[in-house]
Each structure stands twice: as structure tokens, then as C-alpha cells.
């Protein structure tokens, strides 16, 4: 594979080249990882930045419908939108359905949109391990907004906050009361809580739910990265496409405030440090997957099982052997 040629095509905004590059960075093959590192280093000097928006919510809340309607609105304003959707992988087979592109039929046909579903591959935190690198590729391809849709499994999906500039949490009407709203974890990460499906018979319920969460947010300690009034709760309907422009206005207001106060750059620097730490940890774990390490682990396992060695001492011996 000609990495220089692939990089040039990405910088020109070619969607096929971008898709091929994401496939490359998601590969676990050693030669592909080396090529991916070379490609990312080549593109690092482009200086392009997109607004990274993380989006989470439980299954059935309407994430795909919201992303399609929201994405169509943004492309209608002349913006280029990339969607990175993470699907859960089966713990048994390791496979994923990867159906997000099918569910976003209108947006997938839009010339200024790019949709890429990826398997989580059992990576915890609601995102795939290489989502961060896929975001960097989308930025190099000159997309204005990158939407990162998480697996949607619950309150553990806080890793997306280490990837995004803004974090949206989609909730369904009547999804909980104020006590539910003050739960720690994913609720504390949200910049904007959107009560989706605020239409038809659910509109009044959605309004009450929004008021409940707005009250809950006032009980949380104000974060230094937020201006007055944030985080906030709002209602929206992805089906009827109302509330989307208001939500976008609030996102732009918050983004500009963080830029003006130096918080945008500080957050990105902190995220870079976080992912450096994660890469070091993954590299150390990978060293346990070598034949030599496995043989040593089997030997120490036998001694631990027989009671000749305690687990802590065995772990210490293994780490010493690896270094």
C-alpha cells in the first residue's frame, strides 16, 4: 500500500480513501499497525480540526434517527459531517451487526456525509479502541463535524468524553426522575441532555422529563469548563426534526465559550495525555501475548495452583522476566 498516495487522497477529502484508511488503523496486524502509524504521522501536520461531538444513550432512544436528522440539517448548512458509529461485538462470536449505515439511509446518500460503523471488539467504554485514530483521519479529510455514536449500554460509557469536545446524552421521555438524574458517571460527563421523541403523545411527558433533569443538573457542582447555564437539558424530536437547530445553537455557544477561555486547547491536550497513557498500557499488555510470556505464565500458574507461590509474588516474577 502506498501510504503517501493514500494520505494525499485523504487530504483531498476522498471518501473511499478515508474508508480504506480507517480499515487500516482498525487492523491488528503488525505490518498494518506500522503503516497506520506512518499514515497518521503524515497527516498530523494538516492542522485541520473538526468539532468532535460524542453521543450516547440507551438502545431504543433513537440515536440513529437523531444523528440522521441532525446530520442532514448540518449538511444542509454546507457543513461536512462524519459519523463514527460503534456497534457492540458479540462476546461469543466476536461479530457485529454494523447496521447503522442501513438505518441512516438518507444521510448515507448525502455527498457531504461519511458514515463508518465499527465493531467495539469487546473494548470497554462504549467506543472502539481505534476510534480516536479514525477521528484524526476524518479531521485530515476536512470534515467540519465528527459525530461519535457509542455502543449505548449504560452509565459506563464515559470514555467518549476523552475523545470529544462536546458530549450529548440522549434520553427517552419518562426515563427517570430527578434522583435518577443525579447519578454519577455518564450524567456528569454530559454537556447537553436531549430528551428525544418529544412529539405526539409523548410531547408533554418529554417536557416534564426535561424539567426533571434540568432540576437535577442544578444540584450538580458547576464545572470549570462550563459557562453559566451549562450543562443543560433540552427537548427534541428527531422524527419531526424540531429542537435540532436550538440544540446546535447551544453547542456552538458552548464551543465558542470554551475556545475563548482556552478550555478547548486544554481539553485536547489532556485527551492526548490520556491516550498516550492508554497506548502504553495496551503495549505492555501485548507483551503478555508472546510465546515466551505465555510459557512463563503457565509455569507460574502451576506453582500458584500448587500453593508454592502466592499470586502477588508470581506476578512480580513475571513482570521481572518481561523486563
Secondary structure, 3 states (H helix, E strand, C coil): CCHHHHHHHHHCCCHHHHHHHHHHHHCCCHHHHHHHHHHHHHHHHHCCCCEEEEEECCCCCCHHHHHHHHHHHHHHCCCCEEEEEEECCCCCCCCCCCCHHHHCHHHHCCCCEEEEEEECCCCCCCCCCCHHHHHHHHHHCCCCEEEEECCCCCCCCCHHHHCCCEEEEEEECCCCCHHHHCCCCHHHHCCEEEEECCCHHHHHHHHHHHHHHHHHHHHCCCCCCCCCCCCEEEECECCCCECHHHHHHHHHHHHHHHHHCCHHHHHHHHHHHHHHHHHHHHHHHHHHHCHHHHHHHHHHHHHHHCCCCCHHHHHHHHHHHHC
